[in-house]
Amino acid sequence: MNWKRSLVAFAAGLPFVALLAFGMTRDPNQIPTSMPGQDAPTFTLPVLNAADTVSLARHAGEVVVLNFWASWCVPCRIEHPVLLQAASRYADSDVHFYGVVYQDTEDNAQRWLNQLGQGYPSLLDPGSRTAVDYALTGVPETYIIDRQGKVVFHRAQPITDLAEFIQLIEAARAGTLGPGGASS
Amino acid sequence: MTIRGSSPYAALRAAVARATVPVAAAVTLAGATSVTLAVAAAVALAGAPLGAQESPVHAEGNVIQVPEETQLERDVRSLSSQLRCVVCQGLSLQDSPSELAQEMRGIVREQLAAGRSQEEVKDYFVSKYGEWVLMEPKREGFNLAVYILPMVMLFGGAGFVLFKARQWSTPAPAPADGAAQGR
């Protein structure tokens, strides 16, 4: 085989190798999300065990952290202390934390909160309409909505690093957290 | 992905909901009650003549009526088959018993009932989850490679095999006299 044939074989095989490399270096469980950069879907949801509702419109011009969770979700248990610490740091500020109970009973959700601590209101999502609006694929998932009402961060994994999470919230407050690279 | 649970009752509910013939579904369920069996037997004996091949549910004089599937339900089923269940592995909304898939089917039904077209409902889910949510990628742009490449490879491979087969079946030319003498 002369060098020309080798070159042709190499050129023909290269796209296939590239395709395999692309496919095999991706996590098949990682579901793509297109939420960062989009306007945050509006909602008005009832508060768990309270005769009140919360509307996203109430927080126009402020930063909102939205965490979807369930009492049957083990990783939610792991991230909850980190979220509580972050929420206590931003108490009485322009950053508002809300949990959204995902496919759970009110009793189980309240029992879970009594056991692990409740630092911010949790909302009920009948029919999972808000979950689908936010392109949820499971729990836990966390979103940060900036002052312009855009989703600037979406993570479909537990939040375990408090320092990193605080940095993300600070960036959202400063308006420097763009959608690029914010999703994980 | 983390814990993507769904209640076992959801699977049972979905299985019953998917059954098109209620009597058959009831009998299939393990532990069917004697009342159900009695109803099924009565339907079979009262309605159809001996040896009839017609389903007892469709025979004349039946007590049990199978509701006609509405156009809306047909559209919901068709569209749900084209959308991916986001908490499953390779299942469509139609085939998935998970609670989220049921909720998403509910959204499909709501939007179609509100007068939105199938394409508009599809676009809603694509705007949320990206094109990944479609069971089949759209036939446009880079996606065309998925449809075209297999054909290219098939015909290219067949052409290569034919070319090689011809080469092997053609006898090698005899060496020229002059060249043979010169050696």
Chai-1 contact restraints between the chains, C-beta under 6 A:
chainA,res_idxA,chainB,res_idxB,connection_type,confidence,min_distance_angstrom,max_distance_angstrom,comment,restraint_id
A,N29,B,M1,contact,1.0,0.0,6.0,A-B,restraint_1
A,P32,B,G130,contact,1.0,0.0,6.0,A-B,restraint_2
A,P32,B,W132,contact,1.0,0.0,6.0,A-B,restraint_3
A,S34,B,G130,contact,1.0,0.0,6.0,A-B,restraint_4
A,W72,B,G5,contact,1.0,0.0,6.0,A-B,restraint_5
A,C73,B,I3,contact,1.0,0.0,6.0,A-B,restraint_6
A,V74,B,I3,contact,1.0,0.0,6.0,A-B,restraint_7
A,P75,B,T2,contact,1.0,0.0,6.0,A-B,restraint_8
A,Q103,B,E99,contact,1.0,0.0,6.0,A-B,restraint_9
A,G127,B,E103,contact,1.0,0.0,6.0,A-B,restraint_10
A,S128,B,E103,contact,1.0,0.0,6.0,A-B,restraint_11
A,V132,B,M104,contact,1.0,0.0,6.0,A-B,restraint_12
A,V132,B,I107,contact,1.0,0.0,6.0,A-B,restraint_13
A,A135,B,K128,contact,1.0,0.0,6.0,A-B,restraint_14
A,A135,B,Y129,contact,1.0,0.0,6.0,A-B,restraint_15
A,T137,B,V86,contact,1.0,0.0,6.0,A-B,restraint_16
A,G138,B,M1,contact,1.0,0.0,6.0,A-B,restraint_17
A,G138,B,T2,contact,1.0,0.0,6.0,A-B,restraint_18
A,G138,B,R4,contact,1.0,0.0,6.0,A-B,restraint_19
A,G138,B,V87,contact,1.0,0.0,6.0,A-B,restraint_20
